[in-house]
Amino acid sequence: MTIEQSPAPSDVADVYDGIGQIYGSAWGPNYHYGYWDDADDTSSIEVATDRLTDMMISGLDVRPGQRVLDVGCGIGHPALRLVRTGDVDVVGISVSHVQVAQANELAAAAGLAEKAKFQFTDAMDMPFPDGSFDAAWAFESMWHMPDRGQVLSEIARVLRPGGHLAIVDVIERGPVSPEGRKVLDHVCENYAVKSLGTVDEYRTALAANGFVDVEIRDISDNCNRTLAVMADAVETKYDELAALVGEEQATSLLAFMRLSAVTPEQGYLYLAAVRA
Ligand SMILES: C[S@@+](CC[C@H](N)C(=O)[O-])C[C@H]1O[C@@H](n2cnc3c(N)ncnc32)[C@H](O)[C@@H]1O
């Protein structure tokens, strides 16, 4: 599904500054999915979300002192983990002023304000010079982008040749049944998403923008548990959610979250690539 109009940066910010704050208070500081090894893995949300961050850190293959771009930084939790693990410098961008302020506060509180800096910037049009980053990652920000090809072109421009890119994103997996379409449409309409990408679309857009050594993994089986666990967590904040969006919408958001967890057409992808 493609919604008629591309979400504006302010539409994305409204999601994160509205229901996103409630989801975050229930889910934790990593605004992304968790990764569980298999059905028997009983890892907590914190462990599972940090595990996904660690997978992304491996994908970046960074060295101490390098400069990394975080496209869609949330409140900066993954970036701070990257700084601590890799001893790199990170510039994180978001279209939510609220998130940028929270991320800079978190960095200062962790004593990492010199190593991790967050700013309001639209990934569709970045102010950074060509070749000014050694690596870049994007956790679940690409699904919001009006034009993923343009963002990949911008990332390719600001990465130096040989720089690594890692992405995780919610995707559409075909063929899509009418029931599946209903769930995917709900995602687009309620989370400021123009359309969900597909593995084929990513392969084509990466090649068109000069990325090589592309590795794409469908990790839906490891990650889709997130939606059920998140629904349980957010349900504990039901009153806050209902106060914000109304009872009917709060109930619908939770019901669709649980449905998404068992909808095979809603998938999750990990990719790593190198700027040629
Ligand atoms: C699901 S959150 C992920 C946050 C963070 N990476 C994490 O894992 O905790 C998606 C992020 O993408 C950002 N985003 C969405 N569209 C963007 C755009 N056009 N430019 C920059 N950031 C964007 C949102 O503001 C939000 O911070």
The ligand as an ORCA input file, in Angstrom:
! r2SCAN-3c Opt
* xyz 0 1
  C      11.741      3.716     14.993
  S      12.625      5.190     15.344
  C      14.225      4.507     15.617
  C      15.029      5.331     16.565
  C      16.418      4.827     16.919
  N      17.205      4.572     15.741
  C      16.376      3.601     17.784
  O      16.573      2.505     17.246
  O      16.168      3.739     18.987
  C      12.746      5.995     13.767
  C      13.506      7.295     13.766
  O      13.615      7.777     12.434
  C      13.497      9.183     12.456
  N      13.127      9.673     11.105
  C      12.030      9.392     10.391
  N      12.031     10.067      9.222
  C      13.184     10.783      9.197
  C      13.774     11.682      8.266
  N      13.181     11.995      7.107
  N      14.970     12.223      8.575
  C      15.601     11.937      9.746
  N      15.086     11.098     10.671
  C      13.896     10.531     10.408
  C      12.440      9.429     13.499
  O      12.460     10.774     13.924
  C      12.897      8.423     14.570
  O      13.903      9.015     15.351
*
